[in-house]
Each structure stands twice: as structure tokens, then as C-alpha cells.
């Protein structure tokens, strides 16, 4: 298992920082990251489905997901929550595991949620990857997942507004 490094110690070519603005309130976007039913609606690249197998949302609580690719291949991910500040920040470890349950290279993810009027500015900081190629694969994966989150949060926000107007 790799040592956990701080963001400041991360080599610039092996980290990912992505910022997006979502047309939904911060509380809703935070719930999309912390409620298993909501998380399964968007986690993973385009075409993947995700099953939340474990999500213990507290400091030192574990999470474990199965992502299934469009061709039926399963990918297993897991980690531990290091910090949860609702609705501002999530910090967790992240690693793939093989079929025998052995962890691969472990990284650290920090997700920040900030109010931007009625919208939410979300920043994902993910580091330190073992190679630039793996980093690039995660850039693609995160961007596709965040596209799915944007679609999901916009749909849910419209439903919430319609229910409030009744």
C-alpha cells in the first residue's frame, strides 16, 4: 500500500484537480455524494453502473463500490472516509481492488462543495497517482462521472422545485 501524501507534496503531473459548477444547491450536491441511492445514479464513467456495497459515512468509516462496465466487466473500488464536514468537504482514500480483494495503489480524494449563489462549485482533488497514464484515465473517468452528476442533480433539483411549488 502506498503512503498517503499531502496535496502540497503531490507531483503536479500525477494529480487531478477538476472544478465544476452545478445548477443545484450545495446540500443536494453533497447528498448525491453521501446517499447510496443517489450515488448509484451517477458514479462512474459513461455507460457504467455502480452498486454501493458499503458506505459507512463517518470518520474512519469504509466504503466499497462495484462498477460494471458496458461490456460486463466488474471493477471494485474501496476506501476509508478521513474527514466529513457536511456540506463542505469529503476526504477519503481511494483504491481499486483485484478479484482476490487485494488493494491496488491507494490515493487520496478531497471533494469541496461551495455555494455559488443558488448553484454549487465542486472541486475534486485526487492524488497521487502511480503514473501519468493512470492519472489520465482518472481525468476521463472523473469528467464523465461529473457529467452524469450534473445531469442527475439538474433532474432532481427540477423535481424538488416542482414539488415545492405545489
Rosetta constraint file for C-alpha pairs under 8 A:
AtomPair CA 1 CA 103 HARMONIC 7.22 0.50
AtomPair CA 1 CA 104 HARMONIC 7.07 0.50
AtomPair CA 1 CA 105 HARMONIC 6.10 0.50
AtomPair CA 1 CA 106 HARMONIC 6.32 0.50
AtomPair CA 2 CA 105 HARMONIC 5.97 0.50
AtomPair CA 2 CA 106 HARMONIC 5.77 0.50
AtomPair CA 2 CA 107 HARMONIC 7.87 0.50
AtomPair CA 3 CA 106 HARMONIC 7.73 0.50
AtomPair CA 4 CA 106 HARMONIC 7.49 0.50
AtomPair CA 4 CA 107 HARMONIC 6.74 0.50
AtomPair CA 4 CA 108 HARMONIC 6.94 0.50
AtomPair CA 5 CA 9 HARMONIC 6.16 0.50
AtomPair CA 5 CA 10 HARMONIC 6.60 0.50
AtomPair CA 5 CA 108 HARMONIC 7.89 0.50
AtomPair CA 5 CA 127 HARMONIC 7.91 0.50
AtomPair CA 5 CA 128 HARMONIC 7.02 0.50
AtomPair CA 6 CA 10 HARMONIC 6.49 0.50
AtomPair CA 7 CA 127 HARMONIC 6.99 0.50
AtomPair CA 10 CA 14 HARMONIC 6.98 0.50
AtomPair CA 10 CA 15 HARMONIC 6.65 0.50
AtomPair CA 10 CA 127 HARMONIC 6.53 0.50
AtomPair CA 10 CA 128 HARMONIC 5.73 0.50
AtomPair CA 11 CA 15 HARMONIC 6.85 0.50
AtomPair CA 11 CA 128 HARMONIC 7.30 0.50
AtomPair CA 13 CA 132 HARMONIC 6.33 0.50
AtomPair CA 14 CA 127 HARMONIC 6.56 0.50
AtomPair CA 14 CA 128 HARMONIC 5.58 0.50
AtomPair CA 14 CA 129 HARMONIC 5.09 0.50
AtomPair CA 14 CA 130 HARMONIC 7.11 0.50
AtomPair CA 14 CA 131 HARMONIC 6.27 0.50
AtomPair CA 14 CA 132 HARMONIC 5.54 0.50
AtomPair CA 14 CA 135 HARMONIC 5.86 0.50
AtomPair CA 15 CA 125 HARMONIC 7.38 0.50
AtomPair CA 15 CA 126 HARMONIC 5.77 0.50
AtomPair CA 15 CA 127 HARMONIC 4.49 0.50
AtomPair CA 15 CA 128 HARMONIC 5.45 0.50
AtomPair CA 15 CA 129 HARMONIC 6.35 0.50
AtomPair CA 15 CA 135 HARMONIC 6.55 0.50
AtomPair CA 16 CA 124 HARMONIC 7.54 0.50
AtomPair CA 16 CA 125 HARMONIC 5.69 0.50
AtomPair CA 16 CA 126 HARMONIC 5.08 0.50
AtomPair CA 16 CA 127 HARMONIC 6.41 0.50
AtomPair CA 16 CA 135 HARMONIC 6.88 0.50
AtomPair CA 16 CA 138 HARMONIC 7.79 0.50
AtomPair CA 16 CA 139 HARMONIC 6.57 0.50
AtomPair CA 17 CA 123 HARMONIC 6.91 0.50
AtomPair CA 17 CA 124 HARMONIC 5.56 0.50
AtomPair CA 17 CA 125 HARMONIC 4.52 0.50
AtomPair CA 17 CA 126 HARMONIC 6.51 0.50
AtomPair CA 18 CA 123 HARMONIC 5.58 0.50
AtomPair CA 18 CA 124 HARMONIC 5.22 0.50
AtomPair CA 18 CA 125 HARMONIC 6.72 0.50
AtomPair CA 18 CA 143 HARMONIC 7.92 0.50
AtomPair CA 19 CA 121 HARMONIC 6.92 0.50
AtomPair CA 19 CA 122 HARMONIC 5.57 0.50
AtomPair CA 19 CA 123 HARMONIC 4.26 0.50
AtomPair CA 19 CA 124 HARMONIC 6.43 0.50
AtomPair CA 20 CA 121 HARMONIC 5.75 0.50
AtomPair CA 20 CA 122 HARMONIC 5.33 0.50
AtomPair CA 20 CA 123 HARMONIC 6.51 0.50
AtomPair CA 20 CA 146 HARMONIC 7.96 0.50
AtomPair CA 21 CA 116 HARMONIC 8.00 0.50
AtomPair CA 21 CA 119 HARMONIC 6.70 0.50
AtomPair CA 21 CA 120 HARMONIC 5.45 0.50
AtomPair CA 21 CA 121 HARMONIC 4.34 0.50
AtomPair CA 21 CA 122 HARMONIC 6.12 0.50
AtomPair CA 22 CA 29 HARMONIC 7.81 0.50
AtomPair CA 22 CA 119 HARMONIC 5.64 0.50
AtomPair CA 22 CA 120 HARMONIC 5.11 0.50
AtomPair CA 22 CA 121 HARMONIC 6.39 0.50
AtomPair CA 22 CA 122 HARMONIC 7.46 0.50
AtomPair CA 22 CA 150 HARMONIC 5.96 0.50
AtomPair CA 22 CA 153 HARMONIC 7.45 0.50
AtomPair CA 22 CA 154 HARMONIC 7.71 0.50
AtomPair CA 23 CA 118 HARMONIC 7.28 0.50
AtomPair CA 23 CA 119 HARMONIC 4.80 0.50
AtomPair CA 23 CA 120 HARMONIC 6.68 0.50
AtomPair CA 23 CA 150 HARMONIC 7.51 0.50
AtomPair CA 23 CA 153 HARMONIC 7.35 0.50
AtomPair CA 23 CA 154 HARMONIC 6.08 0.50
AtomPair CA 23 CA 157 HARMONIC 7.97 0.50
AtomPair CA 24 CA 28 HARMONIC 6.55 0.50
AtomPair CA 24 CA 29 HARMONIC 6.68 0.50
AtomPair CA 24 CA 118 HARMONIC 6.56 0.50
AtomPair CA 24 CA 119 HARMONIC 4.92 0.50
AtomPair CA 24 CA 120 HARMONIC 6.15 0.50
AtomPair CA 24 CA 153 HARMONIC 6.24 0.50
AtomPair CA 24 CA 154 HARMONIC 6.38 0.50
AtomPair CA 24 CA 157 HARMONIC 5.91 0.50
AtomPair CA 25 CA 29 HARMONIC 6.51 0.50
AtomPair CA 25 CA 115 HARMONIC 7.26 0.50
AtomPair CA 25 CA 118 HARMONIC 5.58 0.50
AtomPair CA 25 CA 119 HARMONIC 5.16 0.50
AtomPair CA 25 CA 120 HARMONIC 5.72 0.50
AtomPair CA 26 CA 30 HARMONIC 5.98 0.50
AtomPair CA 26 CA 87 HARMONIC 6.72 0.50
AtomPair CA 26 CA 113 HARMONIC 6.35 0.50
AtomPair CA 26 CA 114 HARMONIC 6.66 0.50
AtomPair CA 26 CA 115 HARMONIC 5.99 0.50
AtomPair CA 26 CA 119 HARMONIC 6.89 0.50
AtomPair CA 26 CA 120 HARMONIC 5.09 0.50
AtomPair CA 27 CA 31 HARMONIC 6.21 0.50
AtomPair CA 27 CA 87 HARMONIC 5.94 0.50
AtomPair CA 28 CA 32 HARMONIC 6.31 0.50
AtomPair CA 28 CA 153 HARMONIC 7.33 0.50
AtomPair CA 28 CA 157 HARMONIC 7.73 0.50
AtomPair CA 29 CA 33 HARMONIC 6.81 0.50
AtomPair CA 29 CA 113 HARMONIC 7.90 0.50
AtomPair CA 29 CA 120 HARMONIC 7.32 0.50
AtomPair CA 29 CA 153 HARMONIC 6.68 0.50
AtomPair CA 30 CA 34 HARMONIC 6.46 0.50
AtomPair CA 30 CA 86 HARMONIC 7.45 0.50
AtomPair CA 30 CA 87 HARMONIC 5.73 0.50
AtomPair CA 30 CA 88 HARMONIC 7.80 0.50
AtomPair CA 30 CA 113 HARMONIC 7.12 0.50
AtomPair CA 31 CA 35 HARMONIC 5.47 0.50
AtomPair CA 31 CA 38 HARMONIC 7.30 0.50
AtomPair CA 32 CA 38 HARMONIC 5.00 0.50
AtomPair CA 32 CA 39 HARMONIC 5.28 0.50
AtomPair CA 32 CA 149 HARMONIC 7.84 0.50
AtomPair CA 32 CA 153 HARMONIC 7.63 0.50
AtomPair CA 33 CA 38 HARMONIC 7.33 0.50
AtomPair CA 33 CA 39 HARMONIC 5.55 0.50
AtomPair CA 34 CA 38 HARMONIC 7.78 0.50
AtomPair CA 34 CA 39 HARMONIC 6.81 0.50
AtomPair CA 34 CA 57 HARMONIC 7.09 0.50
AtomPair CA 35 CA 39 HARMONIC 5.97 0.50
AtomPair CA 36 CA 40 HARMONIC 6.15 0.50
AtomPair CA 36 CA 52 HARMONIC 6.06 0.50
AtomPair CA 36 CA 55 HARMONIC 7.10 0.50
AtomPair CA 37 CA 41 HARMONIC 6.98 0.50
AtomPair CA 38 CA 42 HARMONIC 7.46 0.50
AtomPair CA 39 CA 43 HARMONIC 5.84 0.50
AtomPair CA 39 CA 52 HARMONIC 7.88 0.50
AtomPair CA 40 CA 49 HARMONIC 7.22 0.50
AtomPair CA 40 CA 50 HARMONIC 5.21 0.50
AtomPair CA 40 CA 51 HARMONIC 6.07 0.50
AtomPair CA 40 CA 52 HARMONIC 6.66 0.50
AtomPair CA 41 CA 49 HARMONIC 7.93 0.50
AtomPair CA 41 CA 50 HARMONIC 7.66 0.50
AtomPair CA 41 CA 148 HARMONIC 7.98 0.50
AtomPair CA 41 CA 149 HARMONIC 7.83 0.50
AtomPair CA 41 CA 152 HARMONIC 7.07 0.50
AtomPair CA 42 CA 50 HARMONIC 7.98 0.50
AtomPair CA 42 CA 145 HARMONIC 6.04 0.50
AtomPair CA 42 CA 146 HARMONIC 7.63 0.50
AtomPair CA 42 CA 148 HARMONIC 5.06 0.50
AtomPair CA 42 CA 149 HARMONIC 5.15 0.50
AtomPair CA 42 CA 152 HARMONIC 6.80 0.50
AtomPair CA 43 CA 49 HARMONIC 7.63 0.50
AtomPair CA 43 CA 50 HARMONIC 6.32 0.50
AtomPair CA 43 CA 145 HARMONIC 5.50 0.50
AtomPair CA 43 CA 148 HARMONIC 7.58 0.50
AtomPair CA 43 CA 149 HARMONIC 7.51 0.50
AtomPair CA 44 CA 48 HARMONIC 5.80 0.50
AtomPair CA 44 CA 49 HARMONIC 7.02 0.50
AtomPair CA 44 CA 50 HARMONIC 6.83 0.50
AtomPair CA 44 CA 67 HARMONIC 6.80 0.50
AtomPair CA 44 CA 141 HARMONIC 6.52 0.50
AtomPair CA 44 CA 142 HARMONIC 7.38 0.50
AtomPair CA 44 CA 144 HARMONIC 7.20 0.50
AtomPair CA 44 CA 145 HARMONIC 4.94 0.50
AtomPair CA 45 CA 140 HARMONIC 7.71 0.50
AtomPair CA 45 CA 141 HARMONIC 4.92 0.50
AtomPair CA 45 CA 142 HARMONIC 7.05 0.50
AtomPair CA 45 CA 143 HARMONIC 7.80 0.50
AtomPair CA 45 CA 144 HARMONIC 4.84 0.50
AtomPair CA 45 CA 145 HARMONIC 4.95 0.50
AtomPair CA 46 CA 144 HARMONIC 5.63 0.50
AtomPair CA 46 CA 145 HARMONIC 6.71 0.50
AtomPair CA 46 CA 148 HARMONIC 7.31 0.50
AtomPair CA 47 CA 69 HARMONIC 6.66 0.50
AtomPair CA 47 CA 70 HARMONIC 5.50 0.50
AtomPair CA 48 CA 67 HARMONIC 6.28 0.50
AtomPair CA 48 CA 68 HARMONIC 5.40 0.50
AtomPair CA 48 CA 69 HARMONIC 4.63 0.50
AtomPair CA 48 CA 70 HARMONIC 5.72 0.50
AtomPair CA 49 CA 67 HARMONIC 5.61 0.50
AtomPair CA 49 CA 68 HARMONIC 5.26 0.50
AtomPair CA 49 CA 69 HARMONIC 6.84 0.50
AtomPair CA 49 CA 70 HARMONIC 7.97 0.50
AtomPair CA 50 CA 65 HARMONIC 6.65 0.50
AtomPair CA 50 CA 66 HARMONIC 5.57 0.50
AtomPair CA 50 CA 67 HARMONIC 4.40 0.50
AtomPair CA 50 CA 68 HARMONIC 6.33 0.50
AtomPair CA 51 CA 65 HARMONIC 5.64 0.50
AtomPair CA 51 CA 66 HARMONIC 5.17 0.50
AtomPair CA 51 CA 67 HARMONIC 6.50 0.50
AtomPair CA 52 CA 63 HARMONIC 7.95 0.50
AtomPair CA 52 CA 64 HARMONIC 6.39 0.50
AtomPair CA 52 CA 65 HARMONIC 4.66 0.50
AtomPair CA 52 CA 66 HARMONIC 6.63 0.50
AtomPair CA 53 CA 63 HARMONIC 7.49 0.50
AtomPair CA 53 CA 64 HARMONIC 5.45 0.50
AtomPair CA 53 CA 65 HARMONIC 5.41 0.50
AtomPair CA 53 CA 66 HARMONIC 7.12 0.50
AtomPair CA 54 CA 62 HARMONIC 6.93 0.50
AtomPair CA 54 CA 63 HARMONIC 4.88 0.50
AtomPair CA 54 CA 64 HARMONIC 4.97 0.50
AtomPair CA 54 CA 65 HARMONIC 6.94 0.50
AtomPair CA 55 CA 61 HARMONIC 7.42 0.50
AtomPair CA 55 CA 62 HARMONIC 6.14 0.50
AtomPair CA 55 CA 63 HARMONIC 4.34 0.50
AtomPair CA 55 CA 64 HARMONIC 6.64 0.50
AtomPair CA 56 CA 61 HARMONIC 4.69 0.50
AtomPair CA 56 CA 62 HARMONIC 5.41 0.50
AtomPair CA 56 CA 63 HARMONIC 6.13 0.50
AtomPair CA 57 CA 61 HARMONIC 5.79 0.50
AtomPair CA 57 CA 62 HARMONIC 7.57 0.50
AtomPair CA 57 CA 63 HARMONIC 7.97 0.50
AtomPair CA 57 CA 81 HARMONIC 7.08 0.50
AtomPair CA 57 CA 84 HARMONIC 7.84 0.50
AtomPair CA 58 CA 81 HARMONIC 6.55 0.50
AtomPair CA 58 CA 83 HARMONIC 7.74 0.50
AtomPair CA 58 CA 84 HARMONIC 6.75 0.50
AtomPair CA 59 CA 80 HARMONIC 7.87 0.50
AtomPair CA 59 CA 81 HARMONIC 5.28 0.50
AtomPair CA 59 CA 82 HARMONIC 5.26 0.50
AtomPair CA 59 CA 83 HARMONIC 5.58 0.50
AtomPair CA 59 CA 84 HARMONIC 6.55 0.50
AtomPair CA 60 CA 80 HARMONIC 5.70 0.50
AtomPair CA 60 CA 81 HARMONIC 5.20 0.50
AtomPair CA 60 CA 82 HARMONIC 5.70 0.50
AtomPair CA 61 CA 80 HARMONIC 5.54 0.50
AtomPair CA 61 CA 81 HARMONIC 5.41 0.50
AtomPair CA 61 CA 82 HARMONIC 7.94 0.50
AtomPair CA 62 CA 78 HARMONIC 7.38 0.50
AtomPair CA 62 CA 79 HARMONIC 5.78 0.50
AtomPair CA 62 CA 80 HARMONIC 4.35 0.50
AtomPair CA 62 CA 81 HARMONIC 6.30 0.50
AtomPair CA 63 CA 78 HARMONIC 5.43 0.50
AtomPair CA 63 CA 79 HARMONIC 5.45 0.50
AtomPair CA 63 CA 80 HARMONIC 6.05 0.50
AtomPair CA 63 CA 81 HARMONIC 7.61 0.50
AtomPair CA 64 CA 76 HARMONIC 7.32 0.50
AtomPair CA 64 CA 77 HARMONIC 5.65 0.50
AtomPair CA 64 CA 78 HARMONIC 4.14 0.50
AtomPair CA 64 CA 79 HARMONIC 6.63 0.50
AtomPair CA 65 CA 76 HARMONIC 5.89 0.50
AtomPair CA 65 CA 77 HARMONIC 5.26 0.50
AtomPair CA 65 CA 78 HARMONIC 6.26 0.50
AtomPair CA 66 CA 74 HARMONIC 6.49 0.50
AtomPair CA 66 CA 75 HARMONIC 5.73 0.50
AtomPair CA 66 CA 76 HARMONIC 4.66 0.50
AtomPair CA 66 CA 77 HARMONIC 6.42 0.50
AtomPair CA 67 CA 74 HARMONIC 5.68 0.50
AtomPair CA 67 CA 75 HARMONIC 5.10 0.50
AtomPair CA 67 CA 76 HARMONIC 6.32 0.50
AtomPair CA 67 CA 77 HARMONIC 7.86 0.50
AtomPair CA 68 CA 72 HARMONIC 5.71 0.50
AtomPair CA 68 CA 73 HARMONIC 5.53 0.50
AtomPair CA 68 CA 74 HARMONIC 4.49 0.50
AtomPair CA 68 CA 75 HARMONIC 6.26 0.50
AtomPair CA 69 CA 73 HARMONIC 5.23 0.50
AtomPair CA 69 CA 74 HARMONIC 6.43 0.50
AtomPair CA 69 CA 75 HARMONIC 7.80 0.50
AtomPair CA 75 CA 96 HARMONIC 7.29 0.50
AtomPair CA 75 CA 97 HARMONIC 7.68 0.50
AtomPair CA 75 CA 98 HARMONIC 7.94 0.50
AtomPair CA 76 CA 96 HARMONIC 5.62 0.50
AtomPair CA 76 CA 97 HARMONIC 5.48 0.50
AtomPair CA 76 CA 98 HARMONIC 7.08 0.50
AtomPair CA 77 CA 94 HARMONIC 6.93 0.50
AtomPair CA 77 CA 95 HARMONIC 5.61 0.50
AtomPair CA 77 CA 96 HARMONIC 4.36 0.50
AtomPair CA 77 CA 97 HARMONIC 5.97 0.50
AtomPair CA 78 CA 93 HARMONIC 7.76 0.50
AtomPair CA 78 CA 94 HARMONIC 5.81 0.50
AtomPair CA 78 CA 95 HARMONIC 5.59 0.50
AtomPair CA 78 CA 96 HARMONIC 6.42 0.50
AtomPair CA 78 CA 97 HARMONIC 7.34 0.50
AtomPair CA 79 CA 92 HARMONIC 6.44 0.50
AtomPair CA 79 CA 93 HARMONIC 4.69 0.50
AtomPair CA 79 CA 94 HARMONIC 4.71 0.50
AtomPair CA 79 CA 95 HARMONIC 6.23 0.50
AtomPair CA 80 CA 92 HARMONIC 5.41 0.50
AtomPair CA 80 CA 93 HARMONIC 5.28 0.50
AtomPair CA 80 CA 94 HARMONIC 7.46 0.50
AtomPair CA 81 CA 90 HARMONIC 7.50 0.50
AtomPair CA 81 CA 91 HARMONIC 6.00 0.50
AtomPair CA 81 CA 92 HARMONIC 4.25 0.50
AtomPair CA 81 CA 93 HARMONIC 6.60 0.50
AtomPair CA 82 CA 90 HARMONIC 7.85 0.50
AtomPair CA 82 CA 91 HARMONIC 5.37 0.50
AtomPair CA 82 CA 92 HARMONIC 5.17 0.50
AtomPair CA 82 CA 93 HARMONIC 7.33 0.50
AtomPair CA 83 CA 89 HARMONIC 7.51 0.50
AtomPair CA 83 CA 90 HARMONIC 5.76 0.50
AtomPair CA 83 CA 91 HARMONIC 4.92 0.50
AtomPair CA 83 CA 92 HARMONIC 6.93 0.50
AtomPair CA 84 CA 89 HARMONIC 5.96 0.50
AtomPair CA 84 CA 90 HARMONIC 4.82 0.50
AtomPair CA 84 CA 91 HARMONIC 6.53 0.50
AtomPair CA 85 CA 89 HARMONIC 5.04 0.50
AtomPair CA 85 CA 90 HARMONIC 6.45 0.50
AtomPair CA 86 CA 90 HARMONIC 7.93 0.50
AtomPair CA 87 CA 113 HARMONIC 6.70 0.50
AtomPair CA 88 CA 112 HARMONIC 5.76 0.50
AtomPair CA 88 CA 113 HARMONIC 4.83 0.50
AtomPair CA 88 CA 114 HARMONIC 6.50 0.50
AtomPair CA 89 CA 110 HARMONIC 7.07 0.50
AtomPair CA 89 CA 111 HARMONIC 5.55 0.50
AtomPair CA 89 CA 112 HARMONIC 4.54 0.50
AtomPair CA 89 CA 113 HARMONIC 6.01 0.50
AtomPair CA 90 CA 109 HARMONIC 7.93 0.50
AtomPair CA 90 CA 110 HARMONIC 5.72 0.50
AtomPair CA 90 CA 111 HARMONIC 5.14 0.50
AtomPair CA 90 CA 112 HARMONIC 6.69 0.50
AtomPair CA 91 CA 108 HARMONIC 7.26 0.50
AtomPair CA 91 CA 109 HARMONIC 5.63 0.50
AtomPair CA 91 CA 110 HARMONIC 4.39 0.50
AtomPair CA 91 CA 111 HARMONIC 6.39 0.50
AtomPair CA 92 CA 108 HARMONIC 5.87 0.50
AtomPair CA 92 CA 109 HARMONIC 5.37 0.50
AtomPair CA 92 CA 110 HARMONIC 6.64 0.50
AtomPair CA 93 CA 106 HARMONIC 6.63 0.50
AtomPair CA 93 CA 107 HARMONIC 5.68 0.50
AtomPair CA 93 CA 108 HARMONIC 4.51 0.50
AtomPair CA 93 CA 109 HARMONIC 6.10 0.50
AtomPair CA 94 CA 106 HARMONIC 5.63 0.50
AtomPair CA 94 CA 107 HARMONIC 5.20 0.50
AtomPair CA 94 CA 108 HARMONIC 5.91 0.50
AtomPair CA 94 CA 109 HARMONIC 6.81 0.50
AtomPair CA 95 CA 103 HARMONIC 6.24 0.50
AtomPair CA 95 CA 104 HARMONIC 5.76 0.50
AtomPair CA 95 CA 105 HARMONIC 5.92 0.50
AtomPair CA 95 CA 106 HARMONIC 4.65 0.50
AtomPair CA 95 CA 107 HARMONIC 6.37 0.50
AtomPair CA 96 CA 103 HARMONIC 5.99 0.50
AtomPair CA 96 CA 104 HARMONIC 5.38 0.50
AtomPair CA 96 CA 105 HARMONIC 7.30 0.50
AtomPair CA 96 CA 106 HARMONIC 7.79 0.50
AtomPair CA 97 CA 101 HARMONIC 5.34 0.50
AtomPair CA 97 CA 102 HARMONIC 5.19 0.50
AtomPair CA 97 CA 103 HARMONIC 4.36 0.50
AtomPair CA 97 CA 104 HARMONIC 5.55 0.50
AtomPair CA 98 CA 102 HARMONIC 5.42 0.50
AtomPair CA 98 CA 103 HARMONIC 6.70 0.50
AtomPair CA 98 CA 104 HARMONIC 7.37 0.50
AtomPair CA 105 CA 129 HARMONIC 7.69 0.50
AtomPair CA 105 CA 130 HARMONIC 7.03 0.50
AtomPair CA 107 CA 126 HARMONIC 6.97 0.50
AtomPair CA 107 CA 127 HARMONIC 5.47 0.50
AtomPair CA 107 CA 128 HARMONIC 5.58 0.50
AtomPair CA 107 CA 129 HARMONIC 6.55 0.50
AtomPair CA 108 CA 126 HARMONIC 5.73 0.50
AtomPair CA 108 CA 127 HARMONIC 5.50 0.50
AtomPair CA 108 CA 128 HARMONIC 7.03 0.50
AtomPair CA 109 CA 124 HARMONIC 6.95 0.50
AtomPair CA 109 CA 125 HARMONIC 5.64 0.50
AtomPair CA 109 CA 126 HARMONIC 4.42 0.50
AtomPair CA 109 CA 127 HARMONIC 6.68 0.50
AtomPair CA 110 CA 123 HARMONIC 7.94 0.50
AtomPair CA 110 CA 124 HARMONIC 5.87 0.50
AtomPair CA 110 CA 125 HARMONIC 5.13 0.50
AtomPair CA 110 CA 126 HARMONIC 6.50 0.50
AtomPair CA 111 CA 122 HARMONIC 6.92 0.50
AtomPair CA 111 CA 123 HARMONIC 5.60 0.50
AtomPair CA 111 CA 124 HARMONIC 4.59 0.50
AtomPair CA 111 CA 125 HARMONIC 6.38 0.50
AtomPair CA 112 CA 121 HARMONIC 7.97 0.50
AtomPair CA 112 CA 122 HARMONIC 5.55 0.50
AtomPair CA 112 CA 123 HARMONIC 5.12 0.50
AtomPair CA 112 CA 124 HARMONIC 6.64 0.50
AtomPair CA 113 CA 120 HARMONIC 6.45 0.50
AtomPair CA 113 CA 121 HARMONIC 5.87 0.50
AtomPair CA 113 CA 122 HARMONIC 4.73 0.50
AtomPair CA 113 CA 123 HARMONIC 6.78 0.50
AtomPair CA 114 CA 120 HARMONIC 5.56 0.50
AtomPair CA 114 CA 121 HARMONIC 5.05 0.50
AtomPair CA 114 CA 122 HARMONIC 6.41 0.50
AtomPair CA 115 CA 119 HARMONIC 6.16 0.50
AtomPair CA 115 CA 120 HARMONIC 4.89 0.50
AtomPair CA 115 CA 121 HARMONIC 6.29 0.50
AtomPair CA 116 CA 120 HARMONIC 5.30 0.50
AtomPair CA 116 CA 121 HARMONIC 6.11 0.50
AtomPair CA 129 CA 134 HARMONIC 6.47 0.50
AtomPair CA 129 CA 135 HARMONIC 5.73 0.50
AtomPair CA 130 CA 134 HARMONIC 6.88 0.50
AtomPair CA 130 CA 135 HARMONIC 7.83 0.50
AtomPair CA 131 CA 135 HARMONIC 6.31 0.50
AtomPair CA 132 CA 136 HARMONIC 6.09 0.50
AtomPair CA 133 CA 137 HARMONIC 6.35 0.50
AtomPair CA 134 CA 138 HARMONIC 6.37 0.50
AtomPair CA 135 CA 139 HARMONIC 6.25 0.50
AtomPair CA 136 CA 140 HARMONIC 6.44 0.50
AtomPair CA 137 CA 141 HARMONIC 6.20 0.50
AtomPair CA 138 CA 142 HARMONIC 5.75 0.50
AtomPair CA 139 CA 143 HARMONIC 6.07 0.50
AtomPair CA 140 CA 144 HARMONIC 6.18 0.50
AtomPair CA 141 CA 145 HARMONIC 6.08 0.50
AtomPair CA 142 CA 146 HARMONIC 5.93 0.50
AtomPair CA 143 CA 147 HARMONIC 6.11 0.50
AtomPair CA 144 CA 148 HARMONIC 6.38 0.50
AtomPair CA 145 CA 149 HARMONIC 6.18 0.50
AtomPair CA 146 CA 150 HARMONIC 6.07 0.50
AtomPair CA 147 CA 151 HARMONIC 6.41 0.50
AtomPair CA 148 CA 152 HARMONIC 6.10 0.50
AtomPair CA 149 CA 153 HARMONIC 5.86 0.50
AtomPair CA 150 CA 154 HARMONIC 6.02 0.50
AtomPair CA 151 CA 155 HARMONIC 6.27 0.50
AtomPair CA 152 CA 156 HARMONIC 6.20 0.50
AtomPair CA 153 CA 157 HARMONIC 5.85 0.50
AtomPair CA 154 CA 158 HARMONIC 6.19 0.50
AtomPair CA 155 CA 159 HARMONIC 6.35 0.50
AtomPair CA 156 CA 160 HARMONIC 6.15 0.50
AtomPair CA 157 CA 161 HARMONIC 6.17 0.50
AtomPair CA 158 CA 162 HARMONIC 6.16 0.50
AtomPair CA 159 CA 163 HARMONIC 6.24 0.50
AtomPair CA 160 CA 164 HARMONIC 6.27 0.50
AtomPair CA 161 CA 165 HARMONIC 6.28 0.50
AtomPair CA 162 CA 166 HARMONIC 6.64 0.50
